[in-house]
Amino acid sequence: PVYSNDDIMSFARVWTGFDYQQARGNIEETSNSGNRHDPMRIQSEWRDKFPKTDLTGGYIGDGYPLCVDLPDKMFLRKGAK
């Protein structure tokens, strides 16, 4: 598909808010670039909270219902209270 700089910027905003984990004491680091062994953590205050557009004119994540649109207690098994 054809995409523009706006599309690139929207997809780049998906990756905002990530930071390295704290260094571990059991691994020697040869640089100060952060802990590259453990998964990155999300810093919520750095996160772009606005919707991100996809390449088809919709939004990334479209197709998943919002929690408020689901029936009450739908996550429970039948018969659970």
All heavy atoms as an XYZ file, in Angstrom:
654
protein
N       0.816     -1.207      0.000
C       0.000      0.000      0.000
C       0.855      1.265      0.000
O       1.991      1.250      0.451
C      -0.810     -0.109      1.283
C      -0.155     -1.144      2.120
C       0.660     -1.987      1.199
N       0.287      2.316     -0.494
C       0.955      3.611     -0.501
C       0.715      4.281      0.848
O      -0.386      4.221      1.384
C       0.397      4.492     -1.640
C       1.038      5.864     -1.620
C       0.605      3.815     -2.979
N       1.741      4.895      1.392
C       1.587      5.577      2.674
C       2.335      6.901      2.650
O       3.222      7.127      1.841
C       2.051      4.699      3.829
C       3.441      4.140      3.671
C       4.549      4.838      4.117
C       3.648      2.903      3.079
C       5.815      4.335      3.980
C       4.915      2.384      2.933
C       5.993      3.097      3.387
O       7.252      2.601      3.240
N       1.947      7.777      3.560
C       2.495      9.130      3.612
C       3.303      9.324      4.896
O       3.358      8.433      5.755
C       1.355     10.146      3.573
O       0.605     10.042      4.767
N       3.883     10.488      5.042
C       4.599     10.821      6.277
C       3.653     10.829      7.475
O       4.047     10.467      8.581
C       5.297     12.169      6.158
C       6.581     12.071      5.376
O       7.137     10.983      5.213
N       7.053     13.198      4.878
N       2.397     11.229      7.262
C       1.411     11.190      8.351
C       1.201      9.757      8.841
O       1.084      9.517     10.040
C       0.076     11.789      7.905
C       0.156     13.291      7.703
O       1.036     13.932      8.322
O      -0.665     13.818      6.939
N       1.155      8.802      7.899
C       1.022      7.395      8.283
C       2.233      6.935      9.089
O       2.091      6.258     10.116
C       0.880      6.506      7.045
C      -0.387      6.791      6.273
O      -1.434      7.033      6.905
O      -0.322      6.776      5.033
N       3.409      7.305      8.653
C       4.638      6.929      9.358
C       4.640      7.509     10.765
O       4.965      6.821     11.738
C       5.882      7.397      8.566
C       5.969      6.634      7.249
C       7.146      7.220      9.394
C       6.972      7.191      6.278
N       4.234      8.771     10.894
C       4.203      9.408     12.219
C       3.179      8.739     13.123
O       3.422      8.551     14.315
C       3.918     10.895     12.072
C       5.091     11.652     11.468
S       4.752     13.378     11.120
C       4.336     13.985     12.717
N       2.027      8.341     12.570
C       1.008      7.678     13.376
C       1.507      6.332     13.881
O       1.343      5.992     15.059
C      -0.269      7.491     12.556
O      -1.273      6.891     13.338
N       2.151      5.555     13.016
C       2.687      4.268     13.437
C       3.830      4.447     14.429
O       3.988      3.647     15.358
C       3.155      3.444     12.239
C       2.046      2.679     11.583
C       1.326      3.239     10.544
C       1.705      1.411     12.018
C       0.296      2.539      9.939
C       0.681      0.705     11.422
C      -0.031      1.274     10.380
N       4.623      5.488     14.284
C       5.735      5.737     15.218
C       5.205      6.050     16.617
O       5.824      5.678     17.616
C       6.593      6.882     14.710
N       4.050      6.705     16.710
C       3.491      7.043     18.022
C       3.055      5.805     18.808
O       2.897      5.858     20.020
C       2.323      8.016     17.869
C       2.782      9.413     17.497
C       1.696     10.451     17.721
N       0.420     10.130     17.135
C       0.021     10.478     15.923
N       0.831     11.156     15.140
N      -1.174     10.155     15.494
N       2.867      4.680     18.107
C       2.530      3.428     18.792
C       3.648      3.052     19.760
O       3.408      2.486     20.824
C       2.311      2.299     17.759
C       2.211      0.947     18.436
C       1.077      2.586     16.918
N       4.879      3.380     19.421
C       6.051      2.939     20.187
C       6.500      3.945     21.229
O       7.563      3.779     21.818
C       7.192      2.612     19.232
C       6.782      1.565     18.263
C       6.514      1.725     16.934
C       6.534      0.184     18.545
N       6.124      0.538     16.378
C       6.131     -0.426     17.353
C       6.607     -0.593     19.704
C       5.806     -1.771     17.271
C       6.286     -1.933     19.616
C       5.900     -2.506     18.423
N       5.722      4.968     21.515
C       6.122      5.929     22.540
C       5.938      5.346     23.925
O       5.096      4.473     24.133
C       5.300      7.236     22.442
O       3.923      6.932     22.650
C       5.497      7.917     21.107
N       6.723      5.805     24.868
C       6.533      5.437     26.261
C       7.350      4.265     26.743
O       7.288      3.909     27.908
N       8.133      3.632     25.882
C       8.923      2.487     26.309
C      10.252      2.936     26.906
O      10.881      3.874     26.431
C       9.181      1.534     25.141
C       7.967      0.765     24.739
C       7.110      1.246     23.768
C       7.665     -0.436     25.344
C       5.983      0.538     23.401
C       6.534     -1.160     24.985
C       5.697     -0.663     24.006
N      10.686      2.252     27.949
C      11.947      2.552     28.617
C      12.609      1.237     29.023
O      11.932      0.222     29.203
C      11.686      3.410     29.860
C      12.945      4.013     30.435
O      13.989      4.035     29.741
O      12.895      4.473     31.586
N      13.923      1.276     29.163
C      14.651      0.087     29.592
C      14.369     -0.227     31.052
O      14.118      0.668     31.850
C      16.157      0.281     29.408
C      16.583      0.323     27.968
C      16.989      1.510     27.389
C      16.569     -0.828     27.193
C      17.376      1.556     26.055
C      16.949     -0.795     25.869
C      17.359      0.391     25.301
O      17.733      0.437     23.997
N      14.418     -1.506     31.398
C      14.313     -1.927     32.788
C      15.577     -1.522     33.533
O      16.595     -1.201     32.923
C      14.170     -3.461     32.873
C      12.923     -4.000     32.229
C      11.693     -3.809     33.089
O      11.748     -3.334     34.208
N      10.554     -4.187     32.547
N      15.518     -1.574     34.855
C      16.696     -1.311     35.677
C      17.763     -2.364     35.380
O      17.446     -3.501     35.029
C      16.339     -1.356     37.162
C      15.382     -0.280     37.588
C      16.023      1.091     37.562
O      17.240      1.229     37.585
N      15.208      2.115     37.499
N      19.027     -1.983     35.543
C      20.131     -2.925     35.322
C      20.062     -4.046     36.353
O      19.623     -3.848     37.480
C      21.462     -2.191     35.426
N      20.474     -5.226     35.934
C      20.525     -6.370     36.841
C      21.926     -6.497     37.423
O      22.907     -6.205     36.755
C      20.216     -7.656     36.083
C      18.800     -7.795     35.678
C      18.513     -9.257     35.475
N      18.144     -9.540     34.101
C      18.141    -10.758     33.587
N      18.552    -11.778     34.287
N      17.761    -10.958     32.358
N      22.011     -6.952     38.659
C      23.301     -7.128     39.305
C      24.052     -8.353     38.836
O      25.264     -8.455     39.024
N      23.368     -9.302     38.196
C      24.021    -10.538     37.784
C      24.504    -10.526     36.335
O      24.914    -11.551     35.816
C      23.083    -11.725     38.009
C      21.828    -11.641     37.164
O      21.463    -10.578     36.681
N      21.157    -12.771     36.989
N      24.454     -9.373     35.682
C      24.904     -9.266     34.291
C      25.804     -8.048     34.159
O      25.455     -6.949     34.597
C      23.713     -9.118     33.324
C      22.842    -10.366     33.379
C      24.189     -8.858     31.910
C      21.590    -10.284     32.546
N      26.971     -8.250     33.558
C      27.878     -7.113     33.316
C      27.423     -6.388     32.056
O      27.216     -6.997     31.015
C      29.318     -7.602     33.129
C      29.999     -7.969     34.406
C      31.472     -8.247     34.190
O      32.108     -7.531     33.398
O      31.966     -9.187     34.811
N      27.271     -5.102     32.165
C      26.934     -4.266     31.012
C      28.201     -3.563     30.557
O      28.941     -3.023     31.370
C      25.863     -3.235     31.379
C      24.525     -3.826     31.750
C      23.773     -4.409     30.565
O      24.071     -4.039     29.413
O      22.902     -5.246     30.807
N      28.438     -3.559     29.264
C      29.635     -2.894     28.738
C      29.335     -1.491     28.246
O      30.231     -0.778     27.830
C      30.239     -3.714     27.590
O      29.249     -3.875     26.574
C      30.685     -5.086     28.089
N      28.068     -1.106     28.275
C      27.707      0.246     27.848
C      26.643      0.786     28.798
O      26.069      0.057     29.594
C      27.176      0.238     26.417
O      25.935     -0.416     26.377
N      26.358      2.055     28.680
C      25.338      2.687     29.513
C      24.020      2.828     28.756
O      23.260      3.749     29.007
C      25.823      4.066     29.977
C      26.990      3.954     30.931
O      27.129      2.963     31.634
N      27.835      4.963     30.946
N      23.768      1.922     27.833
C      22.584      2.050     26.992
C      21.347      1.404     27.587
O      20.317      1.349     26.944
C      22.867      1.446     25.618
O      23.199      0.081     25.750
N      21.422      0.894     28.798
C      20.254      0.318     29.444
C      20.253     -1.192     29.414
O      21.065     -1.831     28.751
N      19.330     -1.774     30.144
C      19.178     -3.217     30.243
C      18.530     -3.727     28.957
O      17.356     -3.502     28.709
C      18.307     -3.533     31.463
C      18.009     -5.000     31.622
O      18.213     -5.792     30.726
N      17.515     -5.354     32.786
N      19.291     -4.444     28.155
C      18.774     -4.968     26.892
C      18.438     -6.453     26.979
O      18.231     -7.104     25.965
C      19.772     -4.711     25.767
C      19.921     -3.228     25.490
C      20.919     -2.956     24.392
N      21.072     -1.546     24.193
C      20.526     -0.876     23.179
N      19.796     -1.515     22.308
N      20.715      0.415     23.062
N      18.401     -6.996     28.192
C      18.088     -8.410     28.381
C      16.615     -8.620     28.722
O      16.037     -9.628     28.335
C      18.951     -9.000     29.507
C      20.411     -8.881     29.233
N      21.072     -9.727     28.374
C      21.332     -8.010     29.671
C      22.336     -9.377     28.303
N      22.520     -8.337     29.087
N      16.032     -7.707     29.452
C      14.648     -7.842     29.908
C      13.712     -7.026     29.013
O      14.126     -6.044     28.404
C      14.526     -7.349     31.354
C      15.352     -8.208     32.295
O      15.322     -9.437     32.147
O      16.031     -7.636     33.172
N      12.435     -7.420     28.947
C      11.479     -6.646     28.150
C      11.397     -5.199     28.643
O      11.568     -4.932     29.830
C      10.145     -7.353     28.389
C      10.493     -8.693     28.925
C      11.814     -8.557     29.606
N      11.155     -4.300     27.711
C      11.036     -2.898     28.089
C       9.748     -2.688     28.877
O       8.805     -3.465     28.770
C      11.058     -2.020     26.844
C      12.371     -2.107     26.096
S      12.409     -1.042     24.659
C      12.999      0.449     25.421
N       9.717     -1.642     29.682
C       8.524     -1.298     30.453
C       7.910     -0.036     29.848
O       8.590      0.743     29.180
C       8.876     -1.078     31.918
C       9.804      0.094     32.118
C      10.094      0.345     33.573
N      10.987      1.493     33.633
C      12.004      1.596     34.429
N      12.277      0.649     35.279
N      12.754      2.665     34.417
N       6.637      0.151     30.097
C       5.955      1.341     29.587
C       5.889      2.384     30.687
O       5.439      2.114     31.794
C       4.539      1.003     29.097
C       4.623      0.090     27.878
C       3.761      2.266     28.764
C       3.278     -0.325     27.329
N       6.359      3.575     30.372
C       6.225      4.731     31.253
C       4.946      5.452     30.814
O       4.911      6.079     29.763
C       7.428      5.674     31.099
C       8.742      5.070     31.485
C       8.904      5.010     32.990
O       8.040      5.462     33.739
N       9.992      4.441     33.437
N       3.894      5.328     31.596
C       2.589      5.844     31.170
C       2.599      7.341     30.894
O       1.895      7.814     30.006
C       1.518      5.500     32.202
O       1.831      6.074     33.447
N       3.404      8.100     31.631
C       3.425      9.550     31.404
C       4.111      9.922     30.086
O       3.952     11.030     29.587
C       4.069     10.289     32.582
C       5.496      9.927     32.874
C       5.651      8.710     33.775
O       4.656      8.092     34.156
O       6.806      8.377     34.090
N       4.881      9.020     29.496
C       5.522      9.264     28.196
C       4.649      8.808     27.034
O       4.943      9.099     25.882
C       6.834      8.509     28.085
C       7.893      8.867     29.063
C       7.884      9.863     30.000
C       9.147      8.203     29.222
N       9.038      9.850     30.720
C       9.839      8.845     30.272
C       9.749      7.127     28.596
C      11.102      8.450     30.680
C      11.002      6.734     29.001
C      11.674      7.394     30.038
N       3.602      8.059     27.318
C       2.797      7.387     26.309
C       1.905      8.369     25.566
O       1.285      9.240     26.154
C       1.926      6.341     27.013
C       1.240      5.396     26.100
C       2.086      4.168     25.903
N       1.325      3.218     25.107
C       1.693      2.863     23.901
N       2.799      3.300     23.383
N       0.963      2.034     23.215
N       1.824      8.215     24.240
C       0.870      8.972     23.433
C      -0.477      8.279     23.566
O      -0.648      7.147     23.135
C       1.330      8.999     21.985
C       0.394      9.749     21.072
O      -0.656     10.219     21.540
O       0.707      9.880     19.885
N      -1.436      8.934     24.177
C      -2.715      8.313     24.507
C      -3.771      8.437     23.399
O      -4.872      7.944     23.539
C      -3.259      8.923     25.796
C      -2.387      8.627     26.987
C      -2.800      9.446     28.194
C      -1.993      9.129     29.415
N      -0.575      9.398     29.316
N      -3.430      9.109     22.318
C      -4.412      9.354     21.264
C      -4.474      8.193     20.274
O      -3.507      7.453     20.115
C      -4.089     10.656     20.539
C      -4.192     11.848     21.442
C      -3.051     12.442     21.957
C      -5.426     12.347     21.820
C      -3.138     13.530     22.811
C      -5.529     13.437     22.671
C      -4.378     14.026     23.164
N      -5.612      8.015     19.575
C      -5.756      6.927     18.601
C      -4.731      7.063     17.467
O      -4.346      8.168     17.096
C      -7.168      7.108     18.061
C      -7.870      7.996     19.016
C      -6.821      8.814     19.696
N      -4.307      5.913     16.946
C      -3.358      5.881     15.834
C      -4.075      5.346     14.600
O      -4.717      4.303     14.652
C      -2.171      4.957     16.152
C      -1.137      5.532     17.100
C      -1.667      5.663     18.453
C      -0.612      6.021     19.482
N      -1.206      6.280     20.759
N      -3.948      6.051     13.486
C      -4.613      5.630     12.257
C      -3.839      4.499     11.587
O      -2.627      4.405     11.713
C      -4.746      6.806     11.280
O      -3.460      7.366     11.045
C      -5.668      7.871     11.824
N      -4.583      3.647     10.876
C      -3.927      2.597     10.106
C      -3.883      3.009      8.635
O      -4.241      4.132      8.288
C      -4.618      1.246     10.307
C      -6.062      1.227      9.825
O      -6.451      2.116      9.044
O      -6.796      0.316     10.232
N      -3.431      2.122      7.771
C      -3.267      2.470      6.350
C      -4.563      2.378      5.552
O      -4.586      2.734      4.383
C      -2.215      1.556      5.709
C      -0.801      1.704      6.258
C       0.121      0.701      5.585
C      -0.288      3.115      6.059
N      -5.644      1.922      6.170
C      -6.902      1.770      5.438
C      -7.937      2.822      5.819
O      -9.096      2.708      5.462
C      -7.504      0.372      5.689
O      -7.790      0.232      7.088
C      -6.554     -0.726      5.245
N      -7.522      3.843      6.594
C      -8.445      4.898      6.983
C      -9.132      4.642      8.311
O      -9.893      5.474      8.780
N      -8.869      3.505      8.919
C      -9.438      3.197     10.229
C      -8.416      3.505     11.311
O      -7.529      4.344     11.134
N      -8.542      2.808     12.404
C      -7.621      3.001     13.521
C      -7.024      1.663     13.944
O      -7.680      0.625     13.840
C      -8.347      3.642     14.713
C      -8.738      5.062     14.433
C      -9.986      5.365     13.932
C      -7.840      6.096     14.638
C     -10.345      6.669     13.654
C      -8.181      7.401     14.358
C      -9.433      7.678     13.865
O      -9.772      8.970     13.580
N      -5.796      1.695     14.410
C      -5.150      0.491     14.902
C      -5.958     -0.014     16.090
O      -6.251      0.736     17.002
C      -3.692      0.784     15.302
C      -2.897      1.188     14.071
C      -3.062     -0.414     15.998
C      -1.492      1.669     14.359
N      -6.310     -1.291     16.058
C      -7.107     -1.872     17.131
C      -8.591     -1.908     16.829
O      -9.358     -2.472     17.589
N      -9.014     -1.283     15.714
C     -10.427     -1.369     15.348
C     -10.809     -2.831     15.185
O     -10.021     -3.663     14.768
C     -10.698     -0.639     14.036
C     -10.934      0.839     14.238
O     -10.890      1.283     15.391
O     -11.152      1.540     13.244
N     -12.025     -3.144     15.503
C     -12.497     -4.515     15.400
C     -12.627     -5.161     16.768
O     -13.275     -6.180     16.911
N     -12.016     -4.569     17.763
C     -12.157     -5.061     19.125
C     -13.193     -4.197     19.827
O     -13.094     -2.973     19.800
C     -10.822     -4.981     19.878
C      -9.795     -5.923     19.328
C      -8.829     -5.481     18.440
C      -9.791     -7.260     19.692
C      -7.891     -6.347     17.924
C      -8.856     -8.138     19.189
C      -7.902     -7.676     18.300
O      -6.983     -8.545     17.792
N     -14.184     -4.809     20.465
C     -15.208     -4.002     21.127
C     -14.661     -3.304     22.376
O     -13.738     -3.808     23.021
C     -16.272     -5.034     21.516
C     -15.536     -6.321     21.596
C     -14.424     -6.230     20.598
N     -15.218     -2.161     22.678
C     -14.876     -1.479     23.915
C     -15.502     -2.225     25.081
O     -16.570     -2.835     24.953
C     -15.397     -0.036     23.888
C     -14.829      0.869     22.809
C     -15.540      2.223     22.839
C     -13.335      1.046     22.989
N     -14.872     -2.197     26.218
C     -15.396     -2.890     27.408
C     -16.806     -2.429     27.746
O     -17.645     -3.228     28.151
C     -14.461     -2.675     28.595
S     -12.865     -3.480     28.390
N     -17.080     -1.125     27.573
C     -18.408     -0.609     27.914
C     -19.484     -1.128     26.964
O     -20.667     -1.069     27.287
C     -18.424      0.940     27.926
C     -17.501      1.478     28.991
C     -18.087      1.501     26.566
N     -19.085     -1.645     25.800
C     -20.046     -2.154     24.835
C     -20.350     -3.640     25.028
O     -21.218     -4.186     24.358
C     -19.540     -1.932     23.406
C     -19.422     -0.452     23.068
O     -20.152      0.353     23.682
O     -18.611     -0.111     22.194
N     -19.630     -4.305     25.918
C     -19.826     -5.735     26.148
C     -20.922     -5.946     27.188
O     -21.148     -5.097     28.044
C     -18.527     -6.371     26.628
C     -17.371     -6.330     25.633
C     -16.096     -6.843     26.286
C     -17.699     -7.140     24.394
N     -21.596     -7.093     27.135
C     -22.614     -7.383     28.151
C     -21.992     -7.425     29.549
O     -20.818     -7.774     29.704
C     -23.135     -8.766     27.756
C     -22.732     -8.958     26.346
C     -21.505     -8.143     26.132
N     -22.776     -7.081     30.545
C     -22.300     -7.076     31.919
C     -21.828     -8.471     32.338
O     -22.503     -9.457     32.081
C     -23.428     -6.598     32.841
C     -22.939     -6.336     34.242
O     -21.796     -5.872     34.405
O     -23.714     -6.586     35.182
N     -20.679     -8.553     32.936
C     -20.078     -9.799     33.463
C     -19.897    -10.872     32.394
O     -19.942    -12.063     32.677
C     -20.895    -10.330     34.629
C     -20.978     -9.350     35.784
C     -21.760     -9.923     36.920
C     -21.865     -8.878     38.035
N     -22.657     -9.341     39.149
N     -19.675    -10.487     31.161
C     -19.555    -11.462     30.065
C     -18.288    -12.310     30.195
O     -18.168    -13.340     29.563
C     -19.604    -10.770     28.712
C     -18.469     -9.841     28.425
S     -17.090    -10.396     27.410
C     -17.707    -11.503     26.258
N     -17.350    -11.879     31.029
C     -16.097    -12.606     31.194
C     -16.258    -13.810     32.129
O     -15.360    -14.637     32.238
C     -15.004    -11.673     31.742
C     -15.393    -10.994     33.030
C     -15.142    -11.591     34.249
C     -16.023     -9.751     32.997
C     -15.515    -10.974     35.414
C     -16.387     -9.132     34.174
C     -16.129     -9.734     35.381
N     -17.394    -13.911     32.801
C     -17.632    -15.036     33.720
C     -18.171    -16.244     32.954
O     -18.853    -16.100     31.938
C     -18.650    -14.621     34.800
C     -18.230    -13.505     35.732
C     -19.386    -13.135     36.647
C     -17.021    -13.917     36.557
N     -17.865    -17.420     33.456
C     -18.421    -18.634     32.873
C     -19.925    -18.696     33.157
O     -20.405    -18.119     34.125
C     -17.760    -19.871     33.467
C     -16.371    -20.073     32.982
C     -15.849    -21.396     33.497
N     -14.488    -21.591     33.046
C     -13.726    -22.560     33.464
N     -14.147    -23.422     34.357
N     -12.496    -22.662     32.997
N     -20.638    -19.439     32.341
C     -22.085    -19.605     32.564
C     -22.317    -20.211     33.933
O     -21.654    -21.166     34.317
C     -22.684    -20.497     31.485
C     -22.750    -19.824     30.140
C     -23.510    -20.684     29.145
C     -23.415    -20.129     27.764
N     -24.384    -19.176     27.410
N     -23.246    -19.648     34.670
C     -23.579    -20.139     36.006
C     -22.814    -19.446     37.117
O     -23.167    -19.551     38.276
N     -21.728    -18.739     36.786
C     -20.970    -18.003     37.817
C     -21.738    -16.764     38.187
O     -22.512    -16.215     37.421
C     -19.585    -17.639     37.293
N     -21.530    -16.321     39.438
C     -22.254    -15.125     39.905
C     -21.296    -14.027     40.246
O     -20.267    -14.148     40.712
C     -23.099    -15.465     41.111
C     -24.179    -16.459     40.751
C     -25.032    -16.783     41.947
C     -26.062    -17.808     41.539
N     -26.913    -18.205     42.602
